[in-house]
Structure formats: C-alpha cells, structure tokens
Amino acid sequence: IKMKKIVIIATSIILLVFASVNAAEKRIGVSAAYTMFSSDGTETMKSSATKTSKTQDESVVVPSIFVEAANDNGLAIGLDFMPVEAELGSGTNARADTDTDDASDTAGDNKVSAELTSHTTLYLSKTLGDSGAYLKGGVAMATIDTTETLATGSKYGNEDVTGILIGLGMNRDNANGTFFRTELTYTDYDDVSITGTADTDGVRNKIDA
C-alpha cells in the first residue's frame, strides 16, 4: 500500500509539471538497460543469534517505459517505470535440525529468492551545452519481494525501498522527430530490515540488507 501511494504521488507531481509548462517538449520512449545489481545481507538466526552474511551479484537486461517534459533551457523532468521484476538473488540449501532448544525447527530443503518489483524513478536531467550530453539525478522507488519455502514454515515479508540515482547520458535528436539516447546511471538504495514470522517459541529470524 505504501509503495502504491508513493507511485501515485510521484505520478501526480510529474503530471502537474507537464500541465504547468506550456512550451515544453513532451517525450515518451522505451529503453532496455543492462543492469548489474549488488546486494549485501546478514541473517540473524532466531534462537542462536548466529549471523550469516552473503553478497549476491546479478546481471539482467531490464526494459522500462518513460515520459518526460523539457523546456528550452535543456532542463527536463521525467518518470521511468520498469514493468517487470528483476531478481536480486536466490539460493537453496539442505539443513539438519541441530537446534534442540527450538521445537519448531525441522530439517529439510530451504529455497529463497528476492526480486525488485514496481521500480519507478522520478528524475531531472540537464543538457550540457549543444553536445547532446546531459546530467541526470532522481529518486528511485521499488518493492523488494521475498519468496521462500523454508523447512520451518517461516515466512519473510516484503519491503519498500527508495534510492538516489545519478547519471550521465548522451541524447541525439533525429530529423524525423525521434530520438536516441544512451546513459550510465548508479542507484544507491536504502538499507532494509526484514523479520520472519514467529515460531512456536515466539522468536524470529531477521535479515538486514
């Protein structure tokens, strides 16, 4: 619900800007970005307090749709939305039940994964002279969806995150009114903390990432 509210607010802001800039150049486009995700996480076990850390890197091509408005000074405001999920990482392991203090722990296979969904970026860009180069900065909003099948029956929830985006790009306008651009961006997301459901002892696993 919180994520939907953020997206609605961001959409309202950009529509308001579109309406207020009479002489703006309106643009709409699609993109395909080769995206490299790097995630770091630490899991704290519920009964033993043992911590396990892991770094996961994933690369994927992610499509997006964007709309923007630009004035005569080369300042543009835009909204970019990724209509697909991007996997942040996944894993499977088998474990024996060695925690005799916790009756709800059971041996078995554990399967986990996390995905980035509903990724939306509200951004500003500014051209650098007449070269076609531009600087870009913005705020990214997304949801981390966790999917797991754990032998204990525990479940992790989902978490909304925001991030700060910076980038540099090159835009070329064609004579037929179309345009082509390429850009390199970096987004730094918030830290998240996700707590698993309680077992019969009332204790929970916790993930910080």
QUISUL-V720463 format. One record per helix or strand. SS is the DSSP state (2 for helix, 1 for strand). FROM is the first residue (numbers start at 1). TO is the last residue. If there is no record, write none. Layout:
# QUISUL-V720463
ss->SS from->FROM to->TO
ss->SS from->FROM to->TO
This chain:
# QUISUL-V720463
ss->2 from->2 to->20
ss->1 from->25 to->44
ss->1 from->51 to->70
ss->1 from->75 to->81
ss->1 from->86 to->95
ss->1 from->108 to->127
ss->1 from->133 to->149
ss->1 from->159 to->173
ss->1 from->179 to->189
ss->1 from->193 to->195
ss->1 from->206 to->208
